[in-house]
Amino acid sequence: MSLPSIVLQSQRSSTYYYITTAIIVTFIIWFIFKLIYPYPFITIDSYYYIGAAYENSAVGSWPIGYSKFIRLVGYISHSHKLLVTVQYFLLQASFIYLFLTIHNIFQIGKWQSIILFIFLFLNPLFIYGSNHIMSDILFCSLAICWICQLLWMIKRPQPYMIFTQAILLTIIFSIRYTALYFPLFTIIVYIISPQSTWRKIAGIGLTFLLLGSFIQFTRIKMEEVGGVRQFSSAGGWKQASNALYMYEHIAAVDNTPVPDKFKLLHQLTKNYFNGPHTHVDLYNIDQDFTTGSFYVAAYESPLMQYLRIKLGENADVFEFKNIAPFGPFFNSYGTYLIIHHPIPYLQYVVLPDVMAYLFPFPEIYGTPNDLYYLWSNHLGEMAKSWFGLSSITIPKKFIEIRAVILSPYPLLFFIIHAIFILSLIALISQKQYRQWDTHTRKSYLFISAICIANFLFTILSAASVLRFQFTFIIIEFLTALISITFIRNDKEQIEKRVLSDDLHN
């Protein structure tokens, strides 16, 4: 038996033990966890997801994909335990896929495998996260599978991947619109992948056919509900909110004229900031109950004032059909302010977003009280009806344990970000990556580039909280692990060459 065959057989054997251990461990952990936390964690966003599932809505304030997932699981059972269990095991399955992919492409060693195994399969953050009725874990699971698909397309593309990649990307897109830049990487990977031109064209074409169909379907349904054809009303509200975080700091001195269509809203904005108002800023996101969306949610916000002027003082601001029509207008207004005040926007929005990305606010992974009781309004009633819940209260000691276990994660995320950046710079500066085989080099550059793209997209769109980073903290972690491995290997090779030269001399 040749040496390569022995090495390959050894790797397959060790991988088998890792995966077998992972399956056994995940079952045991989840069984114990659900004994301690029998109820799901439900927060503000959860009620809107559940409400959209309950009403079988085609569109909503939030992307509709996760609500459809709730409804899909509901065809089997409305058990809340089943829903979070499906989430948990989907995540674990994606971790197994990722572990196998990284093992195969980058040939990581024993210690690197152990470290990655612990981070993926024994990480309390992902265990607690799976118990939330939120889109984060489902998005993370599918995004990891999509990234793995692209890695395999770089190394060993198969015809079926044309379909699986396109379907995965469309589903991901329906769950969270932060996937807006993902199609760019699909195009790049198809271009650099070793497959025929016709297959590349077919893959890119199918991807955009599915995405385009979903976007057009959403736009039509949005028009039916809100009277305005648009893809996402929330994006417009968020754009205006970001602009107002900036404008608070310059409202007193700014006299820039605005188009006639913005005059009423702009006057409300000027009056608001020049009078008594709640001061919020993105540098102190922990003091903002909305964690970066104050002007979307606060009753006193100029945006809410404008809505009430147009719809009446008694308008239900929680009703999607009332808020949806304002999305495009608010988007235009926010964009106008940002374009005319780019430096203040960088100072008061982008820079604090950078800080929030590097050291994310824990938000619902801190100590929120609303995880442990049910709302009494119509959204709470829908949640109770869908899952057959009467209470989600758990003993106080387990609430405190959760807070203690999760408290180090903002710092841990910062450390991972720092190691990722420093190891990437160190590896590229050594230029040893030029000696790697083509597949390894392309794969490494792909996962590094998508992490950087995620950083840029995030800081330009919204303040980042812990749960928004689940997918890419995993990718950054394994990228840093790979970088450090290659740096060490290069150092050992240099030392061996020096020793060999000394012996010959």
C-alpha positions as CSV (number, residue, x, y, z in Angstrom):
1,M,0.0,0.0,0.0
2,S,1.4,3.4,-1.0
3,L,2.1,6.2,1.5
4,P,-0.7,8.5,0.1
5,S,-3.2,5.6,0.4
6,I,-2.2,5.0,4.0
7,V,-2.5,8.7,4.8
8,L,-5.9,8.9,3.0
9,Q,-7.2,5.8,4.9
10,S,-6.0,7.3,8.2
11,Q,-7.8,10.6,7.5
12,R,-11.0,8.8,6.6
13,S,-10.8,6.8,9.8
14,S,-10.2,9.8,12.0
15,T,-13.0,11.7,10.3
16,Y,-15.3,8.8,10.9
17,Y,-14.6,9.0,14.6
18,Y,-15.1,12.8,14.7
19,I,-18.5,12.6,13.0
20,T,-19.6,9.6,15.1
21,T,-18.6,11.4,18.2
22,A,-20.4,14.6,17.0
23,I,-23.7,12.8,16.4
24,I,-23.6,11.1,19.8
25,V,-22.6,14.2,21.7
26,T,-25.2,16.5,20.0
27,F,-28.0,14.1,20.9
28,I,-26.9,13.9,24.5
29,I,-26.4,17.6,24.8
30,W,-29.8,18.5,23.4
31,F,-31.6,15.9,25.5
32,I,-30.1,17.4,28.7
33,F,-30.6,21.0,27.5
34,K,-34.3,20.5,26.9
35,L,-34.7,19.0,30.3
36,I,-33.4,22.3,31.8
37,Y,-35.0,24.6,29.2
38,P,-38.3,22.9,28.2
39,Y,-39.7,26.1,26.6
40,P,-38.4,28.0,23.6
41,F,-37.0,31.5,24.0
42,I,-39.4,34.0,22.5
43,T,-38.6,37.7,21.9
44,I,-40.1,40.6,19.9
45,D,-39.1,39.4,16.4
46,S,-40.4,35.9,17.3
47,Y,-44.0,37.1,17.6
48,Y,-43.9,38.6,14.1
49,Y,-42.5,35.4,12.6
50,I,-45.1,33.3,14.4
51,G,-47.9,35.8,13.4
52,A,-46.9,35.6,9.8
53,A,-46.9,31.7,10.0
54,Y,-50.2,31.7,11.8
55,E,-51.8,33.9,9.1
56,N,-49.9,32.2,6.3
57,S,-48.8,35.6,5.0
58,A,-46.9,35.9,1.7
59,V,-45.0,39.0,2.9
60,G,-44.4,40.8,6.1
61,S,-42.3,43.3,8.0
62,W,-39.6,40.6,8.3
63,P,-38.4,38.3,5.4
64,I,-41.0,35.6,5.1
65,G,-38.7,32.6,4.8
66,Y,-38.5,31.8,8.5
67,S,-42.3,32.0,8.9
68,K,-42.7,29.5,6.1
69,F,-40.2,27.2,7.9
70,I,-42.4,27.5,11.1
71,R,-45.4,26.6,9.0
72,L,-43.6,23.7,7.3
73,V,-42.7,22.2,10.6
74,G,-46.3,22.8,11.7
75,Y,-47.6,20.4,9.1
76,I,-45.9,17.7,11.2
77,S,-46.7,19.1,14.6
78,H,-47.2,22.5,16.3
79,S,-45.0,21.4,19.1
80,H,-42.5,24.1,20.0
81,K,-40.1,21.4,21.0
82,L,-40.1,19.9,17.6
83,L,-39.5,23.3,15.9
84,V,-36.4,24.1,18.0
85,T,-35.2,20.5,17.8
86,V,-35.4,20.6,14.0
87,Q,-33.4,23.9,14.1
88,Y,-30.8,22.4,16.3
89,F,-30.2,19.3,14.2
90,L,-30.2,21.2,10.9
91,L,-27.4,23.3,12.4
92,Q,-25.5,20.2,13.6
93,A,-25.9,18.7,10.1
94,S,-24.5,21.8,8.5
95,F,-21.5,21.7,11.0
96,I,-20.8,18.1,10.0
97,Y,-20.9,19.1,6.3
98,L,-18.5,22.0,7.1
99,F,-16.2,19.9,9.1
100,L,-15.9,17.3,6.3
101,T,-15.5,20.0,3.7
102,I,-12.6,21.8,5.5
103,H,-11.0,18.4,6.3
104,N,-11.0,17.5,2.6
105,I,-10.0,20.7,1.1
106,F,-7.4,22.1,3.6
107,Q,-6.2,18.8,5.1
108,I,-6.1,20.2,8.6
109,G,-4.2,18.3,11.3
110,K,-5.2,16.6,14.5
111,W,-5.0,19.6,16.8
112,Q,-6.7,21.9,14.4
113,S,-9.5,19.3,14.0
114,I,-10.0,19.0,17.7
115,I,-10.2,22.8,18.1
116,L,-12.7,23.1,15.3
117,F,-14.7,20.2,16.6
118,I,-15.0,21.9,20.1
119,F,-15.9,25.3,18.6
120,L,-18.7,23.8,16.4
121,F,-20.2,20.9,18.4
122,L,-19.6,21.9,22.0
123,N,-20.3,25.6,21.7
124,P,-23.0,26.8,24.2
125,L,-23.8,29.8,22.0
126,F,-25.2,27.6,19.2
127,I,-27.0,25.4,21.7
128,Y,-28.8,28.3,23.3
129,G,-29.3,29.9,19.9
130,S,-31.1,26.9,18.6
131,N,-33.7,27.3,21.3
132,H,-34.7,30.7,20.0
133,I,-37.7,31.1,17.7
134,M,-35.7,33.3,15.5
135,S,-34.3,33.1,12.0
136,D,-30.6,33.3,13.0
137,I,-29.9,29.5,13.4
138,L,-31.8,28.5,10.2
139,F,-30.0,31.2,8.2
140,C,-26.7,30.1,9.7
141,S,-27.3,26.4,8.8
142,L,-28.3,27.1,5.2
143,A,-25.6,29.7,4.7
144,I,-22.9,27.3,5.9
145,C,-24.3,24.6,3.5
146,W,-24.2,27.2,0.6
147,I,-20.6,28.2,1.4
148,C,-19.6,24.5,1.5
149,Q,-21.3,24.0,-1.9
150,L,-19.2,26.8,-3.4
151,L,-16.1,25.3,-1.9
152,W,-16.8,22.0,-3.5
153,M,-17.6,23.8,-6.8
154,I,-14.1,25.2,-6.7
155,K,-12.5,21.8,-6.1
156,R,-14.7,19.2,-7.6
157,P,-17.9,20.6,-9.2
158,Q,-20.8,18.2,-9.9
159,P,-23.8,18.8,-12.2
160,Y,-26.3,18.6,-9.3
161,M,-24.7,21.6,-7.6
162,I,-26.2,23.8,-10.3
163,F,-29.6,23.1,-8.7
164,T,-28.6,22.8,-5.0
165,Q,-26.6,26.0,-4.9
166,A,-29.4,28.0,-6.6
167,I,-32.1,26.6,-4.4
168,L,-30.1,27.1,-1.2
169,L,-29.3,30.7,-2.2
170,T,-33.0,31.5,-2.9
171,I,-34.1,30.0,0.4
172,I,-31.4,31.9,2.3
173,F,-32.4,35.1,0.5
174,S,-36.0,34.6,1.7
175,I,-34.8,34.3,5.3
176,R,-32.6,37.3,5.6
177,Y,-32.0,40.1,3.1
178,T,-28.4,40.5,4.4
179,A,-27.7,37.9,1.7
180,L,-28.0,40.6,-0.9
181,Y,-24.3,40.3,-1.8
182,F,-24.2,36.5,-1.9
183,P,-25.0,36.2,-5.6
184,L,-21.8,38.1,-6.4
185,F,-19.8,35.2,-4.9
186,T,-21.9,32.7,-6.8
187,I,-20.8,34.4,-10.0
188,I,-17.2,34.6,-8.9
189,V,-17.1,30.9,-8.0
190,Y,-18.7,29.8,-11.2
191,I,-16.1,31.8,-13.2
192,I,-13.1,30.3,-11.3
193,S,-14.5,26.8,-11.0
194,P,-13.1,24.0,-13.3
195,Q,-16.2,23.2,-15.3
196,S,-17.5,23.8,-18.8
197,T,-18.6,27.3,-20.0
198,W,-22.2,26.0,-20.7
199,R,-22.5,24.6,-17.2
200,K,-21.3,27.9,-15.7
201,I,-23.8,29.8,-17.8
202,A,-26.6,27.4,-16.8
203,G,-25.6,27.7,-13.1
204,I,-25.5,31.5,-13.1
205,G,-28.7,31.7,-15.2
206,L,-30.7,29.3,-12.9
207,T,-29.5,31.2,-9.8
208,F,-30.8,34.6,-11.1
209,L,-33.9,33.0,-12.5
210,L,-34.9,31.7,-9.0
211,L,-33.8,34.9,-7.2
212,G,-35.6,37.1,-9.8
213,S,-38.8,35.1,-9.5
214,F,-38.8,35.3,-5.7
215,I,-38.1,39.1,-5.8
216,Q,-40.8,39.7,-8.4
217,F,-43.3,37.5,-6.4
218,T,-42.5,39.5,-3.3
219,R,-42.9,42.8,-5.0
220,I,-46.3,41.8,-6.4
221,K,-47.5,40.6,-3.0
222,M,-46.2,43.8,-1.3
223,E,-48.3,45.8,-3.7
224,E,-51.3,43.8,-2.9
225,V,-50.9,44.4,0.9
226,G,-49.5,47.9,1.0
227,G,-50.4,49.4,-2.3
228,V,-46.8,50.0,-3.4
229,R,-44.7,47.6,-5.5
230,Q,-41.4,47.1,-3.5
231,F,-39.2,44.3,-2.4
232,S,-38.7,45.3,1.3
233,S,-40.4,48.1,3.2
234,A,-38.2,47.5,6.2
235,G,-35.1,48.4,4.2
236,G,-36.6,51.9,3.5
237,W,-37.5,52.5,7.2
238,K,-34.0,51.3,8.2
239,Q,-32.3,53.6,5.7
240,A,-34.2,56.6,7.0
241,S,-33.4,55.6,10.6
242,N,-29.7,55.3,9.9
243,A,-29.8,58.8,8.3
244,L,-31.6,60.2,11.4
245,Y,-28.9,58.8,13.8
246,M,-26.5,60.9,11.8
247,Y,-28.8,64.0,11.4
248,E,-29.3,64.5,15.1
249,H,-25.7,65.7,15.3
250,I,-26.0,68.3,12.5
251,A,-29.7,69.3,12.6
252,A,-29.0,72.6,14.5
253,V,-26.5,73.8,11.9
254,D,-27.8,72.3,8.6
255,N,-29.7,74.5,6.2
256,T,-29.4,72.3,3.1
257,P,-32.6,72.7,1.0
258,V,-34.6,69.5,0.3
259,P,-36.9,68.7,-2.6
260,D,-40.6,69.6,-2.1
261,K,-41.7,66.0,-1.6
262,F,-39.5,65.8,1.5
263,K,-40.4,69.2,3.0
264,L,-43.0,68.0,5.5
265,L,-40.9,65.1,6.8
266,H,-37.8,67.2,6.9
267,Q,-39.6,69.9,8.9
268,L,-40.8,67.3,11.4
269,T,-37.2,66.0,11.6
270,K,-35.8,69.5,12.2
271,N,-38.4,70.4,14.8
272,Y,-37.8,67.1,16.6
273,F,-34.0,67.4,16.9
274,N,-34.2,71.1,17.7
275,G,-36.6,70.6,20.5
276,P,-36.8,68.2,23.6
277,H,-36.3,64.7,22.4
278,T,-34.7,61.3,23.4
279,H,-31.0,61.4,22.6
280,V,-29.7,58.1,21.1
281,D,-26.5,57.4,19.2
282,L,-24.9,54.3,17.8
283,Y,-21.8,54.7,19.9
284,N,-23.9,53.7,22.9
285,I,-26.1,51.1,21.4
286,D,-26.4,49.3,24.7
287,Q,-28.5,52.3,25.9
288,D,-30.9,52.1,22.9
289,F,-33.8,49.7,23.6
290,T,-34.0,49.0,19.8
291,T,-30.3,48.3,19.4
292,G,-29.9,50.6,16.4
293,S,-33.5,51.0,15.1
294,F,-34.8,53.7,17.4
295,Y,-36.4,55.9,14.7
296,V,-38.2,52.9,13.2
297,A,-39.8,51.9,16.5
298,A,-40.1,54.9,18.8
299,Y,-43.5,56.6,19.0
300,E,-41.9,60.1,19.1
301,S,-39.7,59.5,16.0
302,P,-40.2,61.9,13.0
303,L,-40.9,58.8,10.9
304,M,-43.8,57.8,13.2
305,Q,-45.0,61.4,13.4
306,Y,-45.2,61.5,9.6
307,L,-47.1,58.2,9.4
308,R,-49.7,59.5,11.9
309,I,-50.1,62.7,10.0
310,K,-50.8,60.7,6.8
311,L,-52.9,57.9,8.4
312,G,-54.4,59.6,11.5
313,E,-53.4,59.6,15.1
314,N,-55.1,56.3,15.9
315,A,-53.3,54.4,13.1
316,D,-52.0,51.0,14.2
317,V,-48.2,51.3,13.7
318,F,-47.8,47.6,14.2
319,E,-50.1,46.7,11.3
320,F,-47.9,45.8,8.3
321,K,-50.3,47.2,5.7
322,N,-50.0,50.6,7.4
323,I,-46.2,50.8,7.6
324,A,-45.4,49.1,4.2
325,P,-46.4,52.0,1.9
326,F,-43.9,54.3,3.5
327,G,-40.8,52.2,2.8
328,P,-39.9,53.6,-0.6
329,F,-40.5,57.2,0.5
330,F,-38.4,56.9,3.6
331,N,-35.7,55.1,1.7
332,S,-35.5,58.1,-0.7
333,Y,-35.4,60.6,2.2
334,G,-32.7,58.7,4.0
335,T,-30.6,58.3,0.9
336,Y,-30.9,62.0,0.2
337,L,-29.6,62.9,3.7
338,I,-26.8,60.5,3.5
339,I,-25.6,61.6,0.0
340,H,-25.6,65.3,1.1
341,H,-23.9,64.6,4.4
342,P,-21.4,61.7,3.8
343,I,-18.8,62.8,6.3
344,P,-21.2,63.0,9.3
345,Y,-22.7,59.7,8.1
346,L,-19.3,58.0,8.3
347,Q,-18.6,59.6,11.7
348,Y,-21.9,58.8,13.4
349,V,-23.1,55.7,11.6
350,V,-20.4,53.8,9.8
351,L,-17.7,54.2,12.5
352,P,-19.9,53.1,15.4
353,D,-21.1,50.2,13.2
354,V,-17.4,49.1,12.8
355,M,-17.0,49.2,16.6
356,A,-20.3,47.2,17.0
357,Y,-19.1,44.6,14.5
358,L,-15.8,44.1,16.2
359,F,-17.3,44.0,19.7
360,P,-21.0,43.1,19.1
361,F,-23.7,44.0,21.6
362,P,-25.2,40.8,23.1
363,E,-28.9,42.0,22.7
364,I,-31.1,38.9,23.3
365,Y,-28.1,36.9,24.3
366,G,-27.6,39.2,27.3
367,T,-30.2,39.3,30.0
368,P,-33.5,40.3,28.3
369,N,-36.5,39.7,30.5
370,D,-39.0,39.2,27.6
371,L,-37.6,35.7,26.8
372,Y,-39.5,34.2,29.7
373,Y,-43.0,35.4,29.5
374,L,-45.7,35.6,26.8
375,W,-47.2,38.8,25.4
376,S,-50.9,39.4,26.2
377,N,-51.7,41.2,22.9
378,H,-53.0,39.7,19.6
379,L,-49.4,38.6,18.7
380,G,-49.1,36.8,22.0
381,E,-52.4,35.1,21.5
382,M,-51.3,33.8,18.1
383,A,-48.1,32.4,19.6
384,K,-50.1,30.7,22.4
385,S,-52.6,29.3,19.9
386,W,-49.9,28.0,17.4
387,F,-47.8,26.2,20.0
388,G,-50.4,25.5,22.6
389,L,-48.5,27.5,25.2
390,S,-49.8,28.9,28.4
391,S,-46.4,29.8,29.9
392,I,-42.7,29.9,29.0
393,T,-41.5,30.6,32.5
394,I,-38.3,28.8,33.8
395,P,-36.6,28.8,37.2
396,K,-34.6,31.9,37.9
397,K,-31.4,30.0,38.5
398,F,-31.4,28.7,34.9
399,I,-31.9,32.3,33.6
400,E,-28.9,33.4,35.6
401,I,-26.8,30.4,34.3
402,R,-27.7,31.3,30.7
403,A,-26.5,34.9,31.4
404,V,-23.2,33.8,32.9
405,I,-22.4,31.3,30.1
406,L,-23.1,33.7,27.3
407,S,-21.5,36.8,28.9
408,P,-18.0,36.2,27.5
409,Y,-19.1,36.0,23.9
410,P,-18.8,39.7,22.8
411,L,-15.2,39.6,24.0
412,L,-14.7,36.2,22.3
413,F,-16.0,37.5,19.0
414,F,-13.6,40.5,19.3
415,I,-10.7,38.1,19.8
416,I,-11.7,36.0,16.8
417,H,-12.1,39.1,14.6
418,A,-8.6,40.2,15.7
419,I,-7.0,36.9,15.1
420,F,-8.7,36.5,11.7
421,I,-7.4,39.9,10.6
422,L,-3.9,39.5,11.9
423,S,-3.4,35.9,10.6
424,L,-4.8,36.9,7.2
425,I,-2.3,39.8,7.0
426,A,0.6,37.6,8.2
427,L,-0.2,34.9,5.7
428,I,-0.6,37.2,2.7
429,S,2.6,39.1,3.6
430,Q,4.6,35.9,3.6
431,K,3.4,35.2,0.1
432,Q,3.7,31.4,0.7
433,Y,0.1,31.0,-0.5
434,R,1.4,31.3,-4.0
435,Q,3.0,27.9,-3.6
436,W,-0.3,26.2,-2.7
437,D,-2.2,24.1,-5.2
438,T,-4.8,26.0,-7.2
439,H,-7.9,24.6,-5.4
440,T,-6.5,25.3,-2.0
441,R,-5.5,28.9,-2.9
442,K,-8.8,29.7,-4.5
443,S,-10.8,28.2,-1.6
444,Y,-8.8,30.2,1.0
445,L,-9.2,33.4,-0.9
446,F,-13.0,32.7,-1.3
447,I,-13.7,32.2,2.4
448,S,-11.5,35.2,3.3
449,A,-13.1,37.4,0.7
450,I,-16.7,36.6,1.8
451,C,-15.8,37.4,5.4
452,I,-14.5,40.8,4.4
453,A,-17.5,41.4,2.2
454,N,-19.8,40.6,5.1
455,F,-17.9,43.1,7.2
456,L,-18.3,45.9,4.6
457,F,-21.9,45.2,4.0
458,T,-22.8,45.1,7.7
459,I,-21.1,48.3,8.6
460,L,-22.8,50.2,5.8
461,S,-26.3,48.9,6.5
462,A,-26.9,48.3,10.2
463,A,-25.4,48.1,13.7
464,S,-24.3,44.5,14.2
465,V,-25.5,42.5,17.2
466,L,-24.1,39.1,18.3
467,R,-26.7,37.0,16.6
468,F,-26.2,38.6,13.2
469,Q,-22.6,37.3,13.2
470,F,-23.2,33.6,13.8
471,T,-22.4,32.5,10.2
472,F,-19.3,34.5,9.7
473,I,-17.8,34.2,13.1
474,I,-17.7,30.5,12.3
475,I,-16.1,31.2,8.9
476,E,-13.6,33.7,10.4
477,F,-12.7,31.2,13.1
478,L,-11.9,28.4,10.7
479,T,-10.1,30.8,8.3
480,A,-7.9,32.0,11.1
481,L,-7.3,28.3,12.1
482,I,-6.3,27.5,8.5
483,S,-4.1,30.6,8.3
484,I,-2.2,29.8,11.5
485,T,-1.8,26.2,10.4
486,F,-0.2,27.3,7.1
487,I,2.0,29.9,8.8
488,R,3.3,27.2,11.2
489,N,3.9,24.8,8.4
490,D,5.8,27.4,6.4
491,K,7.9,28.2,9.5
492,E,8.7,24.5,10.1
493,Q,9.7,24.0,6.4
494,I,12.0,27.0,6.6
495,E,13.6,25.7,9.8
496,K,14.1,22.3,8.2
497,R,15.8,23.9,5.2
498,V,18.1,25.9,7.4
499,L,19.0,22.8,9.4
500,S,19.6,20.8,6.2
501,D,21.9,23.6,4.9
502,D,23.8,23.6,8.2
503,L,24.3,19.9,8.1
504,H,25.6,20.0,4.5
505,N,28.0,22.8,5.4
